[in-house]
Amino acid sequence: MFKIISFYTLITVTVVITSDIYFAPSVFLNHGGGPLPVLGDKDNLEIAEGLRNVPSIVKLHELKAIIVVTAHREENIVTISSGERHSLVYDYSNYPPESYTFKYEAPGDPILARKIHEALKKAGIPSTLDEERGWDHGVFIPMMLIHPKADIPVIQVSILKNQNASQHFEVGKILYKFRKEGVAIFGSGMSYHNMDEFRKVETDINKFEKVIVNEEFDQFLNDVCTGDEENRKRIIDWEKEEGGLESHPKGEADHLMPLIVNIGAGGTRPGKKIFSSAFYGIFQLSGFIWE
């Protein structure tokens, strides 16, 4: 009698399933004058078109959330919207009634807000969470044009009242890590923002020769934003650059601060220019992305 022994070899196969997370970009947006880009104002048409073009550059469908650093919320310490939902703050005046009925009902993300708060705290940067205050127009105006579906969570992050370039750059460096988690950093401001000059043009634009008045400073911003990591640090001393204080007067540089955060969040790769427009025909505006 023969005993037949069968041998079975057990092969264990380990399957590693990876989930590709979109390395989200840092993007600087020019948000225009109050609600005018959404209202279709003729002087804001190119700005509006630039914002509508963002989905062709950024993979919105792959984003986990969007952090919007807004020029229109200045606080003593970095303040982070942390509610599940936020109302809107119509922080502009003397515009058509419809501009006070705009809606942008994207969800917030309290968990992400706390992570940002903890990351800043760990880096020694004071911050606080705010469940109550609504999103200002530096958030909802560009987002209405970029992603009207409003189904991507949004976190509003304030700038600092001190308008200290170095501190904003450091905030950006902390926010950089969230790009690795599929969270885009949108800076919402304007690369040129001198309200006195805007008012003069609005009073009588025909008095002004159609010549770009901020050419030198715009070139500086281009060099910084599209340069290497070391060159990028030049933004800290932006006030010393030719045309710097004419483009962003001392104490009124709120609209430049989001760009400085974006630069800090840019990582090691050079950025590239994605938007160019001559506002009122004489103020050069530039937008950038770091991918």
C-alpha atoms as one frame of an Amber mdcrd trajectory, in Angstrom:
protein
   0.000   0.000   0.000   1.383   3.232  -1.036   0.836   6.453   0.954   0.689
   9.463  -1.336   1.695  12.714   0.247   0.843  15.907  -1.572   2.820  19.009
  -0.871   1.202  22.386  -1.168   3.294  25.495  -1.244   1.555  28.445   0.356
   2.604  31.662  -1.235   1.676  34.842   0.585   1.398  37.856  -1.627   1.383
  41.219   0.017  -0.485  43.776  -2.010   0.263  47.353  -1.179  -2.552  49.635
  -2.141  -1.490  53.195  -2.514  -3.745  56.173  -2.709  -2.349  58.935  -4.860
  -2.916  62.225  -3.088  -2.777  65.298  -5.265   0.142  67.525  -4.281  -1.989
  70.639  -4.257  -0.627  73.994  -5.423  -0.033  77.350  -3.810  -1.825  79.968
  -5.929  -1.935  83.754  -5.749  -5.195  85.297  -6.968  -6.005  88.913  -7.777
  -9.567  89.286  -6.529 -10.422  92.697  -8.016 -12.572  95.480  -6.634 -15.202
  94.405  -4.109 -17.972  92.390  -5.836 -17.203  93.838  -9.275 -15.664  90.714
 -10.853 -18.881  88.794 -10.161 -21.052  91.714 -11.266 -19.334  91.813 -14.669
 -17.794  95.279 -14.309 -15.855  96.186 -17.447 -12.649  97.059 -15.573 -12.739
  93.717 -13.782 -13.488  91.489 -16.773  -9.930  90.183 -17.139  -9.718  89.533
 -13.398 -12.989  87.602 -13.528 -11.799  85.603 -16.529  -8.529  84.822 -14.756
 -10.434  83.461 -11.771 -12.753  81.390 -13.968  -9.641  79.961 -15.623  -8.239
  78.539 -12.369  -9.968  75.130 -12.859  -7.963  74.677 -16.051  -4.775  75.011
 -13.995  -5.718  73.465 -10.643  -7.236  69.969 -10.366 -10.151  71.061  -8.208
 -11.774  67.615  -8.290  -8.711  66.160  -6.535  -8.536  68.714  -3.736  -9.386
  67.731  -0.167  -9.883  71.370   0.829  -8.846  74.937   0.039  -7.164  77.318
   2.474  -7.913  80.909   1.434  -5.560  83.496   2.926  -7.535  86.698   2.598
  -6.355  90.308   2.515  -9.693  91.367   3.964  -9.270  89.880   7.383  -6.459
  91.390   9.445  -5.956  90.171  13.004  -3.333  90.442  15.738  -2.727  86.698
  15.469  -3.456  84.265  12.651  -7.180  83.496  12.808  -8.599  80.346  11.235
 -12.259  79.764  10.366 -13.260  76.541  12.120 -17.016  76.196  11.745 -18.786
  73.490   9.799 -20.530  76.286   7.893 -19.902  80.007   7.642 -22.069  82.933
   6.639 -20.759  85.691   4.366 -19.554  89.139   5.402 -20.430  91.728   2.752
 -17.518  93.962   3.667 -18.029  96.525   0.912 -20.413  99.423   0.443 -22.344
 101.351  -2.223 -22.725  98.456  -4.630 -25.911  97.128  -6.318 -28.396  95.359
  -4.010 -27.732  91.974  -5.581 -24.155  92.064  -4.281 -25.556  91.779  -0.736
 -27.464  88.616  -1.569 -24.555  86.541  -2.910 -24.268  83.009  -1.543 -21.311
  80.702  -1.257 -22.305  77.686   0.767 -19.169  75.571   0.709 -18.601  73.571
   3.895 -15.894  74.377   6.389 -13.549  71.779   7.827 -13.191  71.973  11.626
 -10.735  69.054  11.730  -8.408  70.670   9.186  -8.744  74.009  10.980  -7.522
  72.427  14.216  -4.617  70.790  12.368  -3.558  74.162  10.988  -3.861  75.685
  14.449  -1.702  72.933  15.973   0.904  73.163  13.201   1.271  76.901  13.714
   1.403  76.446  17.487   4.155  73.832  17.160   6.138  76.324  15.062   5.735
  79.031  17.703   3.288  81.091  15.624   0.276  82.282  17.670  -3.097  81.462
  16.142  -6.711  81.025  17.127  -9.844  79.293  15.844 -13.056  81.149  15.023
 -16.311  79.251  14.500 -18.476  82.354  14.243 -17.270  85.039  11.857 -18.316
  84.727   8.246 -16.141  84.652   5.154 -15.275  88.069   3.716 -15.319  88.969
   0.040 -11.646  88.082  -0.290 -12.911  84.525   0.076 -16.327  84.316  -1.533
 -15.855  86.590  -4.564 -12.973  84.606  -6.102 -14.476  81.282  -5.020 -17.824
  82.083  -6.673 -15.959  82.374  -9.970 -13.440  79.583  -9.426 -15.786  76.905
  -8.152 -19.476  77.872  -8.140 -20.480  74.305  -7.166 -19.160  75.142  -3.679
 -18.616  71.508  -2.687 -14.939  71.727  -1.661 -14.325  72.581   2.020 -12.912
  76.066   2.556 -10.830  77.369   5.457 -10.377  81.137   5.744  -7.027  82.230
   7.203  -6.404  85.837   8.163  -3.340  87.934   7.574  -1.628  89.843  10.394
  -2.301  93.499  11.172   1.414  94.147  11.563   1.951  93.411   7.850   5.324
  91.916   8.747   6.647  90.221   5.615   8.919  87.797   7.460   6.098  86.530
   9.672   3.771  86.006   6.724   6.523  84.119   4.916   6.884  81.832   7.951
   3.130  81.220   8.051   3.369  80.123   4.424   6.178  77.696   5.234   3.932
  76.009   7.808   0.979  75.852   5.403   3.215  74.182   2.810   2.870  70.805
   4.559  -0.884  70.770   3.922  -0.283  70.856   0.180   1.054  67.305   0.552
  -2.364  66.314   1.909  -4.261  67.618  -1.109  -5.059  71.040   0.360  -4.527
  74.032  -1.936  -3.306  77.362  -0.580  -5.078  80.254  -2.302  -3.790  83.736
  -1.526  -6.470  86.332  -2.236  -5.187  89.886  -2.673  -3.788  92.072  -5.460
  -0.207  92.406  -6.631  -0.758  96.177  -6.927  -3.032  97.911  -4.424  -2.784
 101.656  -3.864  -6.247 102.940  -2.997  -5.339 106.626  -3.460  -4.230 105.931
  -7.017  -7.309 103.799  -7.697  -9.560 106.648  -6.547  -7.778 109.162  -8.785
  -8.282 106.933 -11.815 -11.910 106.234 -10.948 -12.564 109.989 -10.696 -11.350
 110.682 -14.223  -9.529 107.912 -16.036  -9.127 110.109 -19.143  -6.579 112.256
 -17.298  -4.162 109.333 -17.123  -1.810 108.264 -19.845  -2.124 104.531 -20.496
   1.341 103.680 -19.252   2.063 100.951 -16.681   3.018 102.765 -13.485   4.317
  99.796 -11.464   6.492  98.112 -14.057   9.615  97.880 -11.851   7.863  96.379
  -8.841   5.865  93.978 -10.970   9.145  92.771 -12.496  10.540  92.305  -8.988
   7.539  90.156  -8.047   7.966  88.119 -11.217  11.656  87.562 -10.481  10.938
  86.519  -6.894   7.991  84.263  -7.650   9.555  82.484 -10.607  13.057  82.329
  -9.143  14.775  79.697  -7.046  14.259  79.122  -3.331  17.024  81.519  -2.291
  15.820  84.273  -4.612  12.343  83.933  -3.145  13.533  85.257   0.215  13.988
  88.687  -1.348  10.279  89.233  -0.747  11.068  89.875   2.933  12.592  93.240
   1.978  10.003  94.171  -0.620   9.685  97.731   0.774  13.249  98.487  -0.334
  12.519  97.623  -3.951  11.879 100.287  -6.548   8.170 101.023  -6.697   7.417
  98.863  -3.658   5.882 101.521  -1.437   4.171 103.160  -4.407   2.502  99.822
  -5.186   1.675  99.020  -1.556   1.895 102.098   0.700   3.342 101.728   4.186
   0.720 100.294   6.541  -1.594  99.546   3.599   0.119  96.451   2.244  -2.691
  94.094   3.237  -3.187  92.918  -0.355   0.467  91.924  -0.718   0.536  89.776
   2.432  -1.379  86.804   0.925   1.182  86.676  -1.889   3.983  86.527   0.668
   2.198  83.605   2.352   1.939  81.900  -1.047   5.645  82.416  -1.654   6.431
  80.872   1.733   4.156  77.948   0.886   5.795  77.534  -2.520   8.326  74.918
  -1.462  11.560  74.503  -3.391  10.290  74.695  -6.955  10.076  77.973  -8.875
   6.606  79.322  -9.389   5.204  80.369 -12.720   3.067  83.248 -13.859  -0.532
  82.363 -14.641  -2.223  85.755 -14.870  -1.392  89.194 -16.262  -3.692  92.161
 -16.589  -3.397  95.944 -16.815  -6.032  97.072 -14.296  -7.617 100.315 -15.532
  -5.007 100.084 -18.272  -2.160 101.334 -16.051  -1.739  99.079 -12.992  -0.082
  95.774 -13.824  -1.484  92.785 -11.935   0.217  89.386 -11.850  -0.864  85.988
 -10.540   1.328  82.979  -9.778   1.226  79.280  -9.024   3.638  76.909  -7.295
   2.949  73.299  -8.242
